[in-house]
Amino acid sequence: MGSVEEIYESEVHRTITRRTSYKIKETSSKKTTTMTTAPAKLYGKNLSEYDDLDVDQLLSQLSPEEISILSKEVDPDDNLLPPSERCSYECDKEATGPLNRKKLIEHINKQALETPDLPEHKPYVPGTVRGKKWVAPETNGKSEHEDKIAIDLDDEYGDALNNASQEEIIDLAAILGFHSMMNQDQYHASLLNKGQPVGLGWDGITKSTQPKVYPPEPPNQTDPEESIKRVRDDDPKLLDLNWNNIKNISDEKFENLFNALVENTHLETLSLVNVGLTDRLAGKLSEALEKNCTLRVCNVETNFISPVGIVRLVKSLLKQRSLEEFRATNQRSQILGNKIEMEITKLIEQNPTILRLGLHLEYNDARHRIASHLQHNIDRIRQSRVGANSA
């Protein structure tokens, strides 16, 4: 075991030397002083005697048992080693098998129940008060926060407040904005001038309001096959086509509708909300919008169109320039991104007929530029209409 002690001494010497040299450099950078100190010693030997020791040679002379003892005493101080190899704890037990979480929890619960509680220094006796009993401090019937605030009011205001009823005081508090002095029903009743609820004072409790029951919306009864036929035949009575919320419409039916839309000259509103449109079908729709010159409103909200597909739809509006309203929010990607939003902004600024756009834009620059352009289009149409009426 003498070789183990020598290795341990050499490691300690290296640590002390490294820390001493660091402190000397740090001190010399601040100020230069001349000091004379006695040479440091370790286990009765000067530190300089450990410089010439060959650690590898000493380690080769150790047995496996001695190396394990040494590894428990010396920390390798290496961040690249896993914690399991740096830890001095060693488990010599053999593995009992794979982990069974259920049995482990049952064993922990059983061990906790079988372990006796620690004995109390003073056993508990029912009815016996242990320690000091808290007694409330005596008060003379006055609270510390009962200081009255004196307000100098005119005789007219003082008489009005003294003769006012509780409901009138509550109305006044609501007008002045004292929300904490009343409940929600009292506040809204005061603002709407409905009269205070009966039985509610300053300490009144607001009862929950029963929610209104609305009947569910009936399903969309539009027949896709019949509507496609009417669009293909260019029915003059078909001005509004609504396929909203119709499930399981095949791609073939969408393609037939978009192909029929090319030659249609009467349809003005097309609603395809929540029908499962994809990018491929959106491409077909954009081709139809490039050739149709009578459609004024197109709504494709709540579908699976990507930002690139939305850009293609907006770009198709520049061909005929007849569409006035386009809506495409709540798609597969909620955030379009700066590049897509700027591209949509440039396309909208080139469109002189678009009046309303339903898109969620994240960046202020895009929102402001599009809003300004839409307002400019609305003003131009209004001025042209006013000029025509005056003429």
C-alpha positions in Angstrom: 0.0 0.0 0.0 3.0 2.3 0.1 2.8 2.8 -3.7 -0.9 3.9 -3.3 0.2 6.6 -0.8 2.9 7.8 -3.2 0.3 8.2 -6.0 -2.1 9.9 -3.8 0.6 12.3 -2.5 1.7 13.1 -6.1 -1.9 13.9 -7.1 -2.4 16.2 -4.1 1.0 17.8 -5.0 -0.2 18.5 -8.5 -3.4 20.0 -7.3 -1.7 22.3 -4.8 0.9 23.3 -7.4 -1.7 24.2 -10.0 -3.8 26.2 -7.5 -0.7 28.0 -6.0 0.5 29.0 -9.5 -2.9 30.4 -10.4 -3.0 32.5 -7.2 0.5 33.8 -7.8 -0.4 34.9 -11.3 -3.6 36.5 -10.2 -1.8 38.4 -7.4 1.1 39.5 -9.7 -1.4 41.0 -12.2 -2.7 43.3 -9.5 0.5 44.4 -7.7 4.1 43.2 -7.4 5.3 42.3 -3.9 8.4 40.6 -2.5 7.6 37.8 0.0 9.8 35.2 1.6 7.9 32.0 2.7 8.9 28.6 3.9 8.7 25.8 1.3 5.4 23.9 1.4 5.5 20.3 2.6 3.3 17.3 2.1 3.5 14.3 4.4 6.8 15.7 5.7 8.4 16.1 2.2 8.9 19.1 0.1 6.6 19.5 -2.9 9.6 19.6 -5.2 10.4 16.0 -4.4 7.1 14.8 -6.1 7.9 16.4 -9.5 10.1 13.6 -10.7 7.7 10.8 -9.8 6.5 8.6 -12.7 2.8 8.1 -12.0 2.4 5.5 -14.9 5.1 3.4 -13.4 3.6 3.5 -10.0 0.2 2.6 -11.4 1.6 -0.5 -13.2 2.8 -1.8 -9.8 -0.7 -1.7 -8.2 -3.1 -4.6 -7.9 -6.7 -4.3 -9.1 -7.8 -4.0 -5.4 -5.4 -1.2 -4.8 -6.5 0.6 -8.0 -10.1 0.4 -6.9 -9.2 1.9 -3.5 -7.2 4.7 -5.2 -10.1 5.5 -7.6 -12.4 6.1 -4.5 -9.9 8.6 -3.1 -8.9 10.5 -6.2 -11.4 12.4 -8.4 -10.3 12.3 -12.1 -11.9 15.8 -12.6 -12.7 15.0 -16.2 -16.0 16.4 -17.7 -15.8 13.8 -20.5 -16.2 10.9 -18.1 -19.8 9.8 -17.3 -21.0 10.4 -13.7 -21.3 6.7 -13.1 -17.5 6.3 -13.6 -16.6 9.3 -11.4 -18.9 8.2 -8.6 -17.1 6.2 -5.8 -20.2 4.2 -5.0 -20.1 0.6 -6.3 -22.9 -1.9 -6.1 -21.6 -5.5 -5.8 -25.1 -7.1 -5.9 -26.1 -9.2 -8.9 -29.0 -8.2 -11.1 -32.3 -9.8 -10.2 -33.8 -9.4 -13.6 -35.4 -6.7 -15.7 -37.2 -3.7 -14.1 -40.8 -4.4 -13.0 -42.3 -1.1 -12.0 -45.4 -2.6 -10.5 -43.5 -4.9 -8.2 -41.1 -2.1 -7.3 -43.9 0.2 -6.2 -45.6 -2.7 -4.2 -42.3 -3.4 -2.4 -41.8 0.3 -1.6 -45.3 0.6 -0.2 -44.9 -2.6 1.8 -41.6 -1.5 3.2 -43.1 1.9 4.2 -46.0 0.3 6.0 -43.8 -2.2 7.9 -41.3 0.4 9.0 -42.3 1.6 12.5 -42.8 5.2 13.3 -40.2 7.1 15.3 -41.1 7.2 19.0 -42.4 10.5 20.3 -40.5 12.2 23.0 -43.8 13.0 24.7 -46.7 10.6 24.0 -49.9 12.0 22.8 -52.8 12.1 25.3 -56.3 13.0 24.0 -57.6 16.2 25.5 -54.2 17.5 26.7 -53.0 20.8 25.3 -49.3 20.7 24.5 -47.3 23.9 24.4 -48.7 27.4 24.8 -52.3 28.1 23.8 -52.7 31.1 21.6 -54.8 33.8 23.1 -56.1 36.7 20.9 -54.9 40.1 22.1 -57.5 42.2 23.8 -59.0 45.1 21.9 -61.1 47.9 23.2 -63.7 47.4 20.6 -61.9 49.5 18.1 -59.9 48.4 15.1 -56.7 50.0 13.9 -58.3 50.6 10.5 -61.4 52.3 11.7 -60.1 55.8 11.3 -62.8 57.9 9.7 -61.9 60.0 6.7 -63.3 63.5 6.8 -64.6 64.9 3.5 -65.6 68.5 3.2 -68.8 68.6 1.0 -71.1 71.4 0.2 -74.5 71.5 1.9 -76.2 70.6 -1.3 -74.1 67.5 -1.9 -74.2 66.5 1.7 -78.0 66.6 1.9 -78.2 64.6 -1.4 -75.9 61.9 -0.1 -77.6 61.7 3.3 -81.0 61.3 1.8 -80.0 58.9 -1.0 -81.1 55.3 -1.0 -78.8 52.4 -1.2 -79.7 51.8 -4.8 -78.8 55.4 -5.7 -75.5 55.1 -3.9 -74.7 51.9 -5.8 -75.5 53.7 -9.1 -73.2 56.5 -8.1 -70.4 54.1 -7.3 -70.8 52.5 -10.7 -70.7 55.8 -12.5 -67.5 56.8 -10.6 -65.9 53.4 -11.5 -65.7 51.9 -8.0 -65.9 48.3 -9.3 -64.8 46.6 -6.1 -67.8 48.0 -4.1 -70.4 46.1 -6.1 -70.9 42.9 -8.0 -71.2 42.4 -11.7 -75.0 42.5 -11.9 -75.2 45.8 -10.0 -72.5 47.4 -12.2 -74.1 46.4 -15.5 -77.6 47.4 -14.2 -76.3 50.8 -13.4 -74.7 51.4 -16.7 -77.7 50.1 -18.7 -80.2 52.0 -16.4 -82.2 48.9 -15.8 -82.7 49.4 -12.0 -80.9 47.5 -9.3 -81.7 43.8 -8.8 -84.2 43.2 -5.9 -82.5 41.9 -2.7 -79.0 42.8 -3.6 -77.3 45.3 -1.4 -73.6 46.0 -0.7 -73.1 42.4 0.5 -75.3 40.8 -2.2 -74.1 37.7 -3.9 -74.5 37.4 -7.7 -76.2 34.2 -8.8 -74.9 32.4 -11.9 -76.7 33.3 -15.1 -78.2 30.4 -17.0 -76.7 30.1 -20.4 -78.9 30.6 -23.4 -79.7 27.4 -25.3 -79.3 27.8 -29.0 -80.5 25.0 -31.4 -77.7 23.4 -33.4 -77.3 24.6 -36.9 -78.9 22.2 -39.4 -76.5 20.4 -41.7 -75.9 21.8 -45.2 -78.4 20.2 -47.5 -76.8 21.4 -50.7 -76.5 18.6 -53.2 -73.0 18.8 -54.8 -74.0 16.9 -57.9 -77.0 19.1 -58.6 -75.0 22.3 -57.9 -72.2 21.2 -60.3 -74.8 20.6 -63.0 -76.3 24.1 -62.5 -72.9 25.7 -62.6 -72.1 23.8 -65.8 -75.4 24.8 -67.4 -74.8 28.5 -66.3 -78.1 28.7 -64.4 -78.9 32.5 -64.2 -80.7 31.9 -60.9 -77.7 30.4 -59.2 -75.8 33.5 -57.8 -74.6 32.0 -54.4 -73.1 28.5 -54.1 -72.5 27.3 -50.5 -70.7 24.1 -49.9 -69.7 24.9 -46.3 -69.1 22.0 -43.9 -70.1 19.3 -46.4 -68.0 16.3 -45.6 -66.5 13.6 -47.8 -66.6 15.5 -51.1 -64.4 13.7 -53.6 -61.6 15.4 -55.5 -63.4 14.5 -58.7 -66.4 16.6 -57.7 -64.2 19.6 -56.9 -62.4 19.3 -60.2 -65.8 19.2 -62.0 -67.0 22.3 -60.1 -63.8 24.3 -60.9 -63.9 23.2 -64.6 -67.6 24.3 -64.8 -66.7 27.6 -63.1 -64.5 28.6 -66.0 -67.4 29.0 -68.4 -70.0 30.3 -65.8 -71.1 33.9 -66.2 -73.7 34.3 -63.4 -72.2 32.9 -60.1 -71.1 35.7 -57.8 -70.4 34.1 -54.4 -68.5 30.8 -53.8 -68.2 29.4 -50.3 -66.0 26.4 -49.7 -65.4 26.6 -45.9 -64.3 23.4 -44.1 -64.5 21.1 -47.0 -60.9 19.7 -47.0 -59.3 21.6 -49.8 -55.7 20.8 -50.4 -52.9 22.5 -52.4 -53.7 20.5 -55.5 -57.4 21.5 -55.5 -56.4 25.0 -54.6 -54.3 25.1 -57.8 -57.3 24.0 -59.8 -59.4 26.8 -58.2 -56.7 29.4 -59.0 -56.9 28.3 -62.7 -60.6 28.8 -62.6 -60.3 32.2 -60.9 -57.9 33.3 -63.7 -60.7 32.7 -66.3 -63.9 33.5 -64.5 -64.9 37.2 -64.7 -68.2 37.3 -62.7 -67.2 35.9 -59.3 -67.1 38.6 -56.6 -66.7 36.7 -53.3 -64.6 33.6 -52.7 -64.3 32.0 -49.2 -62.0 29.1 -48.7 -61.5 29.4 -44.9 -60.7 26.4 -42.6 -59.0 24.0 -45.1 -55.6 22.4 -45.6 -54.0 25.0 -48.0 -50.4 25.8 -47.5 -49.0 29.4 -47.5 -47.6 28.7 -51.1 -51.1 27.7 -52.2 -52.6 30.9 -50.7 -50.1 33.0 -52.6 -51.1 31.2 -55.8 -54.8 32.0 -55.1 -54.0 35.7 -54.4 -51.9 35.9 -57.6 -54.8 34.4 -59.7 -56.9 37.4 -58.7 -54.8 39.7 -60.8 -55.9 38.1 -64.1 -59.6 39.2 -64.4 -59.6 41.7 -61.5 -63.3 41.1 -60.8 -63.1 39.6 -57.3 -63.9 42.0 -54.5 -63.7 39.8 -51.4 -61.3 36.9 -50.7 -61.1 35.0 -47.4 -58.6 32.2 -46.6 -57.8 32.2 -42.8 -57.5 29.2 -40.5 -55.5 26.9 -42.8 -53.0 24.1 -42.2 -50.3 26.6 -41.3 -51.5 29.3 -38.9 -48.4 31.5 -39.4 -47.5 32.4 -43.0 -44.1 33.9 -42.4 -42.5 37.2 -43.3 -41.6 36.1 -46.9 -45.1 34.9 -47.7 -46.7 37.9 -46.1 -44.6 40.4 -48.0 -45.3 38.5 -51.3 -49.1 38.7 -50.6 -48.7 42.4 -49.8 -47.1 43.1 -53.1 -49.8 41.2 -55.0 -52.6 43.0 -53.1 -51.0 46.4 -53.9 -51.2 45.5 -57.6 -54.9 44.6 -57.4 -57.2 47.7 -57.9 -60.5 45.8 -57.3 -60.0 43.9 -54.1 -62.0 45.5 -51.2 -61.9 43.0 -48.4 -59.2 40.4 -47.5 -59.6 37.7 -44.8 -56.1 36.6 -43.9 -54.2 36.5 -40.5 -51.1 38.6 -41.0 -48.5 38.6 -38.2 -46.3 41.5 -39.2 -47.4 45.1 -38.8 -45.9 46.3 -42.0 -47.9 43.9 -44.1 -51.2 44.7 -42.2 -50.7 48.4 -42.5 -49.9 48.4 -46.2 -52.8 46.0 -47.1 -55.2 48.0 -45.0 -54.1 51.3 -46.7 -54.5 49.8 -50.1 -57.9 48.4 -49.4 -59.0 51.7 -48.1 -57.7 53.4 -51.2 -59.7 51.0 -53.4 -62.9 51.7 -51.4 -62.4 55.5 -51.6 -61.7 55.3 -55.3 -64.9 53.3 -56.0 -66.9 55.7 -53.7 -65.6 58.7 -55.5 -66.4 57.3 -58.9 -69.9 56.4 -57.7 -70.4 60.0 -56.3 -69.2 61.5 -59.5 -71.5 59.4 -61.6 -74.5 60.4 -59.4 -73.6 64.1 -59.6 -73.3 63.9 -63.4 
